[in-house]
Amino acid sequence: MRTEFINQFAELNAITLENLIRETKETVAINVHVENTKPVFTAANLWNIHNKRKVRAGGRMFVA
């Protein structure tokens, strides 16, 4: 077994560490309206899919 330890992270000096943890101030935009572009999947959509599958499967049975 290996007993030596290899440090996988670079050592950081005080200035670099300070730059990494400094808090960033952000402005929150209040009057911005973002529209939801994703279609909403409802129970009615699921019901329609279920009924379409029934009709297609039933049609195949009578063709043979």
PDB file of N, H, CA, C and O in Angstrom:
ATOM      1  N   MET A   1       0.828  -1.191   0.000  1.00  0.00           N
ATOM      2  CA  MET A   1       0.000   0.000   0.000  1.00  0.00           C
ATOM      3  C   MET A   1       0.866   1.247   0.000  1.00  0.00           C
ATOM      4  O   MET A   1       1.978   1.262   0.529  1.00  0.00           O
ATOM      5  N   ARG A   2       0.323   2.289  -0.609  1.00  0.00           N
ATOM      6  H   ARG A   2      -0.580   2.276  -1.038  1.00  0.00           H
ATOM      7  CA  ARG A   2       1.053   3.557  -0.598  1.00  0.00           C
ATOM      8  C   ARG A   2       0.810   4.275   0.715  1.00  0.00           C
ATOM      9  O   ARG A   2      -0.322   4.364   1.190  1.00  0.00           O
ATOM     10  N   THR A   3       1.853   4.771   1.278  1.00  0.00           N
ATOM     11  H   THR A   3       2.773   4.699   0.892  1.00  0.00           H
ATOM     12  CA  THR A   3       1.717   5.483   2.544  1.00  0.00           C
ATOM     13  C   THR A   3       1.953   6.973   2.390  1.00  0.00           C
ATOM     14  O   THR A   3       1.682   7.733   3.319  1.00  0.00           O
ATOM     15  N   GLU A   4       2.449   7.412   1.241  1.00  0.00           N
ATOM     16  H   GLU A   4       2.668   6.795   0.486  1.00  0.00           H
ATOM     17  CA  GLU A   4       2.706   8.839   1.077  1.00  0.00           C
ATOM     18  C   GLU A   4       1.433   9.553   0.618  1.00  0.00           C
ATOM     19  O   GLU A   4       0.598   8.982  -0.082  1.00  0.00           O
ATOM     20  N   PHE A   5       1.314  10.765   1.014  1.00  0.00           N
ATOM     21  H   PHE A   5       1.993  11.229   1.583  1.00  0.00           H
ATOM     22  CA  PHE A   5       0.137  11.571   0.708  1.00  0.00           C
ATOM     23  C   PHE A   5       0.477  12.557  -0.399  1.00  0.00           C
ATOM     24  O   PHE A   5       1.466  13.286  -0.312  1.00  0.00           O
ATOM     25  N   ILE A   6      -0.340  12.575  -1.429  1.00  0.00           N
ATOM     26  H   ILE A   6      -1.143  11.983  -1.499  1.00  0.00           H
ATOM     27  CA  ILE A   6      -0.141  13.519  -2.528  1.00  0.00           C
ATOM     28  C   ILE A   6      -1.247  14.568  -2.441  1.00  0.00           C
ATOM     29  O   ILE A   6      -2.432  14.241  -2.501  1.00  0.00           O
ATOM     30  N   ASN A   7      -0.851  15.818  -2.301  1.00  0.00           N
ATOM     31  H   ASN A   7       0.111  16.084  -2.253  1.00  0.00           H
ATOM     32  CA  ASN A   7      -1.821  16.903  -2.230  1.00  0.00           C
ATOM     33  C   ASN A   7      -2.350  17.179  -3.632  1.00  0.00           C
ATOM     34  O   ASN A   7      -1.593  17.565  -4.523  1.00  0.00           O
ATOM     35  N   GLN A   8      -3.647  16.981  -3.825  1.00  0.00           N
ATOM     36  H   GLN A   8      -4.262  16.667  -3.101  1.00  0.00           H
ATOM     37  CA  GLN A   8      -4.233  17.150  -5.147  1.00  0.00           C
ATOM     38  C   GLN A   8      -4.730  18.573  -5.385  1.00  0.00           C
ATOM     39  O   GLN A   8      -5.142  18.904  -6.496  1.00  0.00           O
ATOM     40  N   PHE A   9      -4.696  19.397  -4.379  1.00  0.00           N
ATOM     41  H   PHE A   9      -4.362  19.128  -3.476  1.00  0.00           H
ATOM     42  CA  PHE A   9      -5.155  20.772  -4.510  1.00  0.00           C
ATOM     43  C   PHE A   9      -3.964  21.718  -4.425  1.00  0.00           C
ATOM     44  O   PHE A   9      -3.058  21.533  -3.612  1.00  0.00           O
ATOM     45  N   ALA A  10      -3.987  22.718  -5.268  1.00  0.00           N
ATOM     46  H   ALA A  10      -4.723  22.868  -5.928  1.00  0.00           H
ATOM     47  CA  ALA A  10      -2.908  23.698  -5.233  1.00  0.00           C
ATOM     48  C   ALA A  10      -3.048  24.542  -3.969  1.00  0.00           C
ATOM     49  O   ALA A  10      -4.154  24.889  -3.557  1.00  0.00           O
ATOM     50  N   GLU A  11      -1.930  24.858  -3.376  1.00  0.00           N
ATOM     51  H   GLU A  11      -1.031  24.575  -3.711  1.00  0.00           H
ATOM     52  CA  GLU A  11      -1.968  25.691  -2.183  1.00  0.00           C
ATOM     53  C   GLU A  11      -2.266  27.127  -2.588  1.00  0.00           C
ATOM     54  O   GLU A  11      -1.727  27.631  -3.573  1.00  0.00           O
ATOM     55  N   LEU A  12      -3.123  27.774  -1.823  1.00  0.00           N
ATOM     56  H   LEU A  12      -3.561  27.364  -1.023  1.00  0.00           H
ATOM     57  CA  LEU A  12      -3.539  29.133  -2.134  1.00  0.00           C
ATOM     58  C   LEU A  12      -2.881  30.103  -1.168  1.00  0.00           C
ATOM     59  O   LEU A  12      -2.804  29.849   0.034  1.00  0.00           O
ATOM     60  N   ASN A  13      -2.409  31.215  -1.712  1.00  0.00           N
ATOM     61  H   ASN A  13      -2.472  31.421  -2.688  1.00  0.00           H
ATOM     62  CA  ASN A  13      -1.882  32.241  -0.823  1.00  0.00           C
ATOM     63  C   ASN A  13      -3.046  33.105  -0.336  1.00  0.00           C
ATOM     64  O   ASN A  13      -4.175  32.941  -0.798  1.00  0.00           O
ATOM     65  N   ALA A  14      -2.782  34.005   0.576  1.00  0.00           N
ATOM     66  H   ALA A  14      -1.865  34.138   0.952  1.00  0.00           H
ATOM     67  CA  ALA A  14      -3.835  34.793   1.213  1.00  0.00           C
ATOM     68  C   ALA A  14      -4.574  35.679   0.216  1.00  0.00           C
ATOM     69  O   ALA A  14      -5.791  35.826   0.321  1.00  0.00           O
ATOM     70  N   ILE A  15      -3.877  36.270  -0.743  1.00  0.00           N
ATOM     71  H   ILE A  15      -2.888  36.151  -0.828  1.00  0.00           H
ATOM     72  CA  ILE A  15      -4.515  37.170  -1.714  1.00  0.00           C
ATOM     73  C   ILE A  15      -5.459  36.389  -2.627  1.00  0.00           C
ATOM     74  O   ILE A  15      -6.577  36.834  -2.888  1.00  0.00           O
ATOM     75  N   THR A  16      -5.023  35.242  -3.108  1.00  0.00           N
ATOM     76  H   THR A  16      -4.115  34.880  -2.896  1.00  0.00           H
ATOM     77  CA  THR A  16      -5.865  34.425  -3.978  1.00  0.00           C
ATOM     78  C   THR A  16      -7.092  33.926  -3.226  1.00  0.00           C
ATOM     79  O   THR A  16      -8.192  33.911  -3.779  1.00  0.00           O
ATOM     80  N   LEU A  17      -6.917  33.521  -1.987  1.00  0.00           N
ATOM     81  H   LEU A  17      -6.024  33.533  -1.538  1.00  0.00           H
ATOM     82  CA  LEU A  17      -8.033  33.062  -1.173  1.00  0.00           C
ATOM     83  C   LEU A  17      -9.034  34.186  -0.949  1.00  0.00           C
ATOM     84  O   LEU A  17     -10.242  33.956  -1.013  1.00  0.00           O
ATOM     85  N   GLU A  18      -8.558  35.385  -0.690  1.00  0.00           N
ATOM     86  H   GLU A  18      -7.577  35.572  -0.638  1.00  0.00           H
ATOM     87  CA  GLU A  18      -9.439  36.542  -0.494  1.00  0.00           C
ATOM     88  C   GLU A  18     -10.234  36.832  -1.761  1.00  0.00           C
ATOM     89  O   GLU A  18     -11.420  37.150  -1.682  1.00  0.00           O
ATOM     90  N   ASN A  19      -9.600  36.728  -2.931  1.00  0.00           N
ATOM     91  H   ASN A  19      -8.636  36.470  -2.995  1.00  0.00           H
ATOM     92  CA  ASN A  19     -10.303  36.973  -4.191  1.00  0.00           C
ATOM     93  C   ASN A  19     -11.382  35.925  -4.450  1.00  0.00           C
ATOM     94  O   ASN A  19     -12.415  36.245  -5.037  1.00  0.00           O
ATOM     95  N   LEU A  20     -11.169  34.712  -4.036  1.00  0.00           N
ATOM     96  H   LEU A  20     -10.329  34.453  -3.559  1.00  0.00           H
ATOM     97  CA  LEU A  20     -12.146  33.649  -4.262  1.00  0.00           C
ATOM     98  C   LEU A  20     -13.374  33.767  -3.371  1.00  0.00           C
ATOM     99  O   LEU A  20     -14.480  33.421  -3.786  1.00  0.00           O
ATOM    100  N   ILE A  21     -13.185  34.250  -2.153  1.00  0.00           N
ATOM    101  H   ILE A  21     -12.286  34.531  -1.815  1.00  0.00           H
ATOM    102  CA  ILE A  21     -14.302  34.268  -1.212  1.00  0.00           C
ATOM    103  C   ILE A  21     -14.960  35.640  -1.071  1.00  0.00           C
ATOM    104  O   ILE A  21     -15.854  35.812  -0.243  1.00  0.00           O
ATOM    105  N   ARG A  22     -14.533  36.608  -1.860  1.00  0.00           N
ATOM    106  H   ARG A  22     -13.806  36.468  -2.533  1.00  0.00           H
ATOM    107  CA  ARG A  22     -15.111  37.945  -1.782  1.00  0.00           C
ATOM    108  C   ARG A  22     -16.571  37.905  -2.231  1.00  0.00           C
ATOM    109  O   ARG A  22     -16.902  37.252  -3.220  1.00  0.00           O
ATOM    110  N   GLU A  23     -17.427  38.592  -1.513  1.00  0.00           N
ATOM    111  H   GLU A  23     -17.158  39.122  -0.709  1.00  0.00           H
ATOM    112  CA  GLU A  23     -18.855  38.616  -1.827  1.00  0.00           C
ATOM    113  C   GLU A  23     -19.107  39.517  -3.028  1.00  0.00           C
ATOM    114  O   GLU A  23     -18.533  40.600  -3.137  1.00  0.00           O
ATOM    115  N   THR A  24     -19.964  39.063  -3.919  1.00  0.00           N
ATOM    116  H   THR A  24     -20.430  38.183  -3.831  1.00  0.00           H
ATOM    117  CA  THR A  24     -20.323  39.846  -5.095  1.00  0.00           C
ATOM    118  C   THR A  24     -21.685  40.476  -4.856  1.00  0.00           C
ATOM    119  O   THR A  24     -22.645  39.784  -4.520  1.00  0.00           O
ATOM    120  N   LYS A  25     -21.766  41.763  -5.026  1.00  0.00           N
ATOM    121  H   LYS A  25     -20.986  42.326  -5.298  1.00  0.00           H
ATOM    122  CA  LYS A  25     -23.029  42.470  -4.860  1.00  0.00           C
ATOM    123  C   LYS A  25     -23.771  42.445  -6.186  1.00  0.00           C
ATOM    124  O   LYS A  25     -23.201  42.766  -7.229  1.00  0.00           O
ATOM    125  N   GLU A  26     -25.037  42.066  -6.149  1.00  0.00           N
ATOM    126  H   GLU A  26     -25.501  41.805  -5.302  1.00  0.00           H
ATOM    127  CA  GLU A  26     -25.840  41.997  -7.360  1.00  0.00           C
ATOM    128  C   GLU A  26     -27.089  42.845  -7.203  1.00  0.00           C
ATOM    129  O   GLU A  26     -27.591  43.046  -6.097  1.00  0.00           O
ATOM    130  N   THR A  27     -27.572  43.332  -8.317  1.00  0.00           N
ATOM    131  H   THR A  27     -27.164  43.168  -9.216  1.00  0.00           H
ATOM    132  CA  THR A  27     -28.803  44.105  -8.327  1.00  0.00           C
ATOM    133  C   THR A  27     -29.940  43.191  -8.760  1.00  0.00           C
ATOM    134  O   THR A  27     -29.818  42.460  -9.743  1.00  0.00           O
ATOM    135  N   VAL A  28     -31.039  43.234  -8.027  1.00  0.00           N
ATOM    136  H   VAL A  28     -31.137  43.828  -7.229  1.00  0.00           H
ATOM    137  CA  VAL A  28     -32.192  42.409  -8.358  1.00  0.00           C
ATOM    138  C   VAL A  28     -33.132  43.230  -9.227  1.00  0.00           C
ATOM    139  O   VAL A  28     -33.556  44.318  -8.837  1.00  0.00           O
ATOM    140  N   ALA A  29     -33.454  42.711 -10.396  1.00  0.00           N
ATOM    141  H   ALA A  29     -33.110  41.827 -10.713  1.00  0.00           H
ATOM    142  CA  ALA A  29     -34.376  43.389 -11.302  1.00  0.00           C
ATOM    143  C   ALA A  29     -35.803  43.045 -10.886  1.00  0.00           C
ATOM    144  O   ALA A  29     -36.182  41.875 -10.857  1.00  0.00           O
ATOM    145  N   ILE A  30     -36.587  44.066 -10.566  1.00  0.00           N
ATOM    146  H   ILE A  30     -36.279  45.017 -10.590  1.00  0.00           H
ATOM    147  CA  ILE A  30     -37.942  43.852 -10.061  1.00  0.00           C
ATOM    148  C   ILE A  30     -38.974  43.847 -11.189  1.00  0.00           C
ATOM    149  O   ILE A  30     -39.877  43.011 -11.188  1.00  0.00           O
ATOM    150  N   ASN A  31     -38.858  44.753 -12.138  1.00  0.00           N
ATOM    151  H   ASN A  31     -38.125  45.433 -12.139  1.00  0.00           H
ATOM    152  CA  ASN A  31     -39.896  44.930 -13.152  1.00  0.00           C
ATOM    153  C   ASN A  31     -39.640  44.132 -14.426  1.00  0.00           C
ATOM    154  O   ASN A  31     -40.016  44.576 -15.511  1.00  0.00           O
ATOM    155  N   VAL A  32     -39.023  42.993 -14.321  1.00  0.00           N
ATOM    156  H   VAL A  32     -38.718  42.632 -13.440  1.00  0.00           H
ATOM    157  CA  VAL A  32     -38.735  42.175 -15.493  1.00  0.00           C
ATOM    158  C   VAL A  32     -39.761  41.054 -15.564  1.00  0.00           C
ATOM    159  O   VAL A  32     -39.983  40.344 -14.583  1.00  0.00           O
ATOM    160  N   HIS A  33     -40.391  40.894 -16.735  1.00  0.00           N
ATOM    161  H   HIS A  33     -40.211  41.470 -17.532  1.00  0.00           H
ATOM    162  CA  HIS A  33     -41.385  39.835 -16.927  1.00  0.00           C
ATOM    163  C   HIS A  33     -40.802  38.781 -17.859  1.00  0.00           C
ATOM    164  O   HIS A  33     -40.488  39.071 -19.014  1.00  0.00           O
ATOM    165  N   VAL A  34     -40.658  37.572 -17.363  1.00  0.00           N
ATOM    166  H   VAL A  34     -40.913  37.336 -16.425  1.00  0.00           H
ATOM    167  CA  VAL A  34     -40.130  36.472 -18.160  1.00  0.00           C
ATOM    168  C   VAL A  34     -41.279  35.520 -18.458  1.00  0.00           C
ATOM    169  O   VAL A  34     -41.940  35.023 -17.546  1.00  0.00           O
ATOM    170  N   GLU A  35     -41.510  35.269 -19.745  1.00  0.00           N
ATOM    171  H   GLU A  35     -40.973  35.673 -20.486  1.00  0.00           H
ATOM    172  CA  GLU A  35     -42.608  34.388 -20.124  1.00  0.00           C
ATOM    173  C   GLU A  35     -42.162  32.934 -20.049  1.00  0.00           C
ATOM    174  O   GLU A  35     -41.025  32.599 -20.379  1.00  0.00           O
ATOM    175  N   ASN A  36     -43.073  32.087 -19.612  1.00  0.00           N
ATOM    176  H   ASN A  36     -43.997  32.360 -19.343  1.00  0.00           H
ATOM    177  CA  ASN A  36     -42.801  30.656 -19.539  1.00  0.00           C
ATOM    178  C   ASN A  36     -43.000  30.073 -20.931  1.00  0.00           C
ATOM    179  O   ASN A  36     -44.123  30.048 -21.437  1.00  0.00           O
ATOM    180  N   THR A  37     -41.927  29.604 -21.554  1.00  0.00           N
ATOM    181  H   THR A  37     -41.016  29.624 -21.143  1.00  0.00           H
ATOM    182  CA  THR A  37     -42.024  29.100 -22.914  1.00  0.00           C
ATOM    183  C   THR A  37     -42.238  27.592 -22.949  1.00  0.00           C
ATOM    184  O   THR A  37     -42.499  27.038 -24.018  1.00  0.00           O
ATOM    185  N   LYS A  38     -42.135  26.922 -21.820  1.00  0.00           N
ATOM    186  H   LYS A  38     -41.924  27.372 -20.953  1.00  0.00           H
ATOM    187  CA  LYS A  38     -42.349  25.483 -21.800  1.00  0.00           C
ATOM    188  C   LYS A  38     -43.848  25.186 -21.863  1.00  0.00           C
ATOM    189  O   LYS A  38     -44.630  25.827 -21.161  1.00  0.00           O
ATOM    190  N   PRO A  39     -44.258  24.226 -22.693  1.00  0.00           N
ATOM    191  CA  PRO A  39     -45.670  23.855 -22.694  1.00  0.00           C
ATOM    192  C   PRO A  39     -46.016  23.102 -21.408  1.00  0.00           C
ATOM    193  O   PRO A  39     -45.193  22.363 -20.867  1.00  0.00           O
ATOM    194  N   VAL A  40     -47.220  23.296 -20.939  1.00  0.00           N
ATOM    195  H   VAL A  40     -47.889  23.896 -21.378  1.00  0.00           H
ATOM    196  CA  VAL A  40     -47.657  22.658 -19.705  1.00  0.00           C
ATOM    197  C   VAL A  40     -48.314  21.327 -20.059  1.00  0.00           C
ATOM    198  O   VAL A  40     -49.221  21.284 -20.890  1.00  0.00           O
ATOM    199  N   PHE A  41     -47.866  20.255 -19.439  1.00  0.00           N
ATOM    200  H   PHE A  41     -47.129  20.291 -18.764  1.00  0.00           H
ATOM    201  CA  PHE A  41     -48.428  18.926 -19.675  1.00  0.00           C
ATOM    202  C   PHE A  41     -49.474  18.668 -18.604  1.00  0.00           C
ATOM    203  O   PHE A  41     -49.147  18.603 -17.419  1.00  0.00           O
ATOM    204  N   THR A  42     -50.729  18.521 -19.011  1.00  0.00           N
ATOM    205  H   THR A  42     -50.994  18.575 -19.973  1.00  0.00           H
ATOM    206  CA  THR A  42     -51.825  18.368 -18.059  1.00  0.00           C
ATOM    207  C   THR A  42     -52.377  16.951 -18.096  1.00  0.00           C
ATOM    208  O   THR A  42     -51.965  16.125 -18.909  1.00  0.00           O
ATOM    209  N   ALA A  43     -53.315  16.693 -17.202  1.00  0.00           N
ATOM    210  H   ALA A  43     -53.650  17.365 -16.542  1.00  0.00           H
ATOM    211  CA  ALA A  43     -53.978  15.389 -17.169  1.00  0.00           C
ATOM    212  C   ALA A  43     -54.785  15.172 -18.442  1.00  0.00           C
ATOM    213  O   ALA A  43     -54.920  14.040 -18.905  1.00  0.00           O
ATOM    214  N   ALA A  44     -55.325  16.254 -19.014  1.00  0.00           N
ATOM    215  H   ALA A  44     -55.216  17.174 -18.638  1.00  0.00           H
ATOM    216  CA  ALA A  44     -56.087  16.136 -20.258  1.00  0.00           C
ATOM    217  C   ALA A  44     -55.188  15.663 -21.400  1.00  0.00           C
ATOM    218  O   ALA A  44     -55.621  14.866 -22.232  1.00  0.00           O
ATOM    219  N   ASN A  45     -53.962  16.135 -21.450  1.00  0.00           N
ATOM    220  H   ASN A  45     -53.610  16.782 -20.774  1.00  0.00           H
ATOM    221  CA  ASN A  45     -53.021  15.678 -22.476  1.00  0.00           C
ATOM    222  C   ASN A  45     -52.748  14.186 -22.313  1.00  0.00           C
ATOM    223  O   ASN A  45     -52.702  13.453 -23.301  1.00  0.00           O
ATOM    224  N   LEU A  46     -52.569  13.738 -21.089  1.00  0.00           N
ATOM    225  H   LEU A  46     -52.607  14.333 -20.287  1.00  0.00           H
ATOM    226  CA  LEU A  46     -52.315  12.329 -20.830  1.00  0.00           C
ATOM    227  C   LEU A  46     -53.519  11.484 -21.228  1.00  0.00           C
ATOM    228  O   LEU A  46     -53.362  10.404 -21.797  1.00  0.00           O
ATOM    229  N   TRP A  47     -54.711  11.970 -20.931  1.00  0.00           N
ATOM    230  H   TRP A  47     -54.839  12.847 -20.469  1.00  0.00           H
ATOM    231  CA  TRP A  47     -55.943  11.262 -21.285  1.00  0.00           C
ATOM    232  C   TRP A  47     -56.065  11.141 -22.800  1.00  0.00           C
ATOM    233  O   TRP A  47     -56.444  10.083 -23.302  1.00  0.00           O
ATOM    234  N   ASN A  48     -55.750  12.204 -23.535  1.00  0.00           N
ATOM    235  H   ASN A  48     -55.442  13.063 -23.127  1.00  0.00           H
ATOM    236  CA  ASN A  48     -55.808  12.161 -24.999  1.00  0.00           C
ATOM    237  C   ASN A  48     -54.816  11.152 -25.562  1.00  0.00           C
ATOM    238  O   ASN A  48     -55.148  10.413 -26.488  1.00  0.00           O
ATOM    239  N   ILE A  49     -53.618  11.112 -25.022  1.00  0.00           N
ATOM    240  H   ILE A  49     -53.348  11.713 -24.270  1.00  0.00           H
ATOM    241  CA  ILE A  49     -52.617  10.147 -25.486  1.00  0.00           C
ATOM    242  C   ILE A  49     -53.109   8.729 -25.231  1.00  0.00           C
ATOM    243  O   ILE A  49     -52.971   7.854 -26.086  1.00  0.00           O
ATOM    244  N   HIS A  50     -53.678   8.507 -24.063  1.00  0.00           N
ATOM    245  H   HIS A  50     -53.791   9.218 -23.369  1.00  0.00           H
ATOM    246  CA  HIS A  50     -54.180   7.181 -23.708  1.00  0.00           C
ATOM    247  C   HIS A  50     -55.287   6.744 -24.664  1.00  0.00           C
ATOM    248  O   HIS A  50     -55.294   5.601 -25.121  1.00  0.00           O
ATOM    249  N   ASN A  51     -56.217   7.642 -24.969  1.00  0.00           N
ATOM    250  H   ASN A  51     -56.211   8.571 -24.598  1.00  0.00           H
ATOM    251  CA  ASN A  51     -57.323   7.297 -25.867  1.00  0.00           C
ATOM    252  C   ASN A  51     -56.841   7.071 -27.293  1.00  0.00           C
ATOM    253  O   ASN A  51     -57.357   6.184 -27.972  1.00  0.00           O
ATOM    254  N   LYS A  52     -55.883   7.832 -27.760  1.00  0.00           N
ATOM    255  H   LYS A  52     -55.463   8.552 -27.208  1.00  0.00           H
ATOM    256  CA  LYS A  52     -55.354   7.636 -29.112  1.00  0.00           C
ATOM    257  C   LYS A  52     -54.677   6.277 -29.230  1.00  0.00           C
ATOM    258  O   LYS A  52     -54.774   5.627 -30.271  1.00  0.00           O
ATOM    259  N   ARG A  53     -53.993   5.842 -28.176  1.00  0.00           N
ATOM    260  H   ARG A  53     -53.914   6.370 -27.330  1.00  0.00           H
ATOM    261  CA  ARG A  53     -53.342   4.529 -28.211  1.00  0.00           C
ATOM    262  C   ARG A  53     -54.387   3.421 -28.277  1.00  0.00           C
ATOM    263  O   ARG A  53     -54.184   2.417 -28.959  1.00  0.00           O
ATOM    264  N   LYS A  54     -55.514   3.598 -27.567  1.00  0.00           N
ATOM    265  H   LYS A  54     -55.679   4.414 -27.013  1.00  0.00           H
ATOM    266  CA  LYS A  54     -56.584   2.598 -27.596  1.00  0.00           C
ATOM    267  C   LYS A  54     -57.143   2.455 -29.007  1.00  0.00           C
ATOM    268  O   LYS A  54     -57.338   1.339 -29.488  1.00  0.00           O
ATOM    269  N   VAL A  55     -57.401   3.579 -29.670  1.00  0.00           N
ATOM    270  H   VAL A  55     -57.243   4.485 -29.279  1.00  0.00           H
ATOM    271  CA  VAL A  55     -57.982   3.571 -31.006  1.00  0.00           C
ATOM    272  C   VAL A  55     -57.027   2.908 -31.986  1.00  0.00           C
ATOM    273  O   VAL A  55     -57.450   2.093 -32.807  1.00  0.00           O
ATOM    274  N   ARG A  56     -55.751   3.245 -31.912  1.00  0.00           N
ATOM    275  H   ARG A  56     -55.407   3.907 -31.246  1.00  0.00           H
ATOM    276  CA  ARG A  56     -54.764   2.650 -32.822  1.00  0.00           C
ATOM    277  C   ARG A  56     -54.638   1.147 -32.591  1.00  0.00           C
ATOM    278  O   ARG A  56     -54.575   0.380 -33.552  1.00  0.00           O
ATOM    279  N   ALA A  57     -54.602   0.721 -31.343  1.00  0.00           N
ATOM    280  H   ALA A  57     -54.653   1.344 -30.562  1.00  0.00           H
ATOM    281  CA  ALA A  57     -54.457  -0.702 -31.037  1.00  0.00           C
ATOM    282  C   ALA A  57     -55.706  -1.464 -31.468  1.00  0.00           C
ATOM    283  O   ALA A  57     -55.602  -2.579 -31.979  1.00  0.00           O
ATOM    284  N   GLY A  58     -56.874  -0.882 -31.271  1.00  0.00           N
ATOM    285  H   GLY A  58     -56.959   0.024 -30.856  1.00  0.00           H
ATOM    286  CA  GLY A  58     -58.119  -1.532 -31.668  1.00  0.00           C
ATOM    287  C   GLY A  58     -58.224  -1.679 -33.170  1.00  0.00           C
ATOM    288  O   GLY A  58     -58.741  -2.689 -33.647  1.00  0.00           O
ATOM    289  N   GLY A  59     -57.756  -0.713 -33.927  1.00  0.00           N
ATOM    290  H   GLY A  59     -57.336   0.107 -33.540  1.00  0.00           H
ATOM    291  CA  GLY A  59     -57.806  -0.778 -35.383  1.00  0.00           C
ATOM    292  C   GLY A  59     -56.915  -1.872 -35.931  1.00  0.00           C
ATOM    293  O   GLY A  59     -57.249  -2.490 -36.942  1.00  0.00           O
ATOM    294  N   ARG A  60     -55.799  -2.124 -35.293  1.00  0.00           N
ATOM    295  H   ARG A  60     -55.528  -1.622 -34.471  1.00  0.00           H
ATOM    296  CA  ARG A  60     -54.886  -3.166 -35.755  1.00  0.00           C
ATOM    297  C   ARG A  60     -55.480  -4.555 -35.560  1.00  0.00           C
ATOM    298  O   ARG A  60     -55.238  -5.457 -36.362  1.00  0.00           O
ATOM    299  N   MET A  61     -56.244  -4.723 -34.513  1.00  0.00           N
ATOM    300  H   MET A  61     -56.441  -3.990 -33.862  1.00  0.00           H
ATOM    301  CA  MET A  61     -56.793  -6.045 -34.224  1.00  0.00           C
ATOM    302  C   MET A  61     -57.811  -6.466 -35.281  1.00  0.00           C
ATOM    303  O   MET A  61     -57.883  -7.648 -35.616  1.00  0.00           O
ATOM    304  N   PHE A  62     -58.597  -5.532 -35.814  1.00  0.00           N
ATOM    305  H   PHE A  62     -58.538  -4.572 -35.541  1.00  0.00           H
ATOM    306  CA  PHE A  62     -59.637  -5.868 -36.777  1.00  0.00           C
ATOM    307  C   PHE A  62     -59.106  -6.003 -38.194  1.00  0.00           C
ATOM    308  O   PHE A  62     -59.780  -6.590 -39.041  1.00  0.00           O
ATOM    309  N   VAL A  63     -57.918  -5.479 -38.480  1.00  0.00           N
ATOM    310  H   VAL A  63     -57.370  -5.002 -37.793  1.00  0.00           H
ATOM    311  CA  VAL A  63     -57.357  -5.536 -39.829  1.00  0.00           C
ATOM    312  C   VAL A  63     -56.941  -6.962 -40.168  1.00  0.00           C
ATOM    313  O   VAL A  63     -57.105  -7.397 -41.308  1.00  0.00           O
ATOM    314  N   ALA A  64     -56.415  -7.679 -39.216  1.00  0.00           N
ATOM    315  H   ALA A  64     -56.281  -7.326 -38.290  1.00  0.00           H
ATOM    316  CA  ALA A  64     -55.872  -9.017 -39.497  1.00  0.00           C
ATOM    317  C   ALA A  64     -56.916 -10.045 -39.809  1.00  0.00           C
ATOM    318  O   ALA A  64     -56.586 -11.203 -40.061  1.00  0.00           O
TER     319      ALA A  64
END
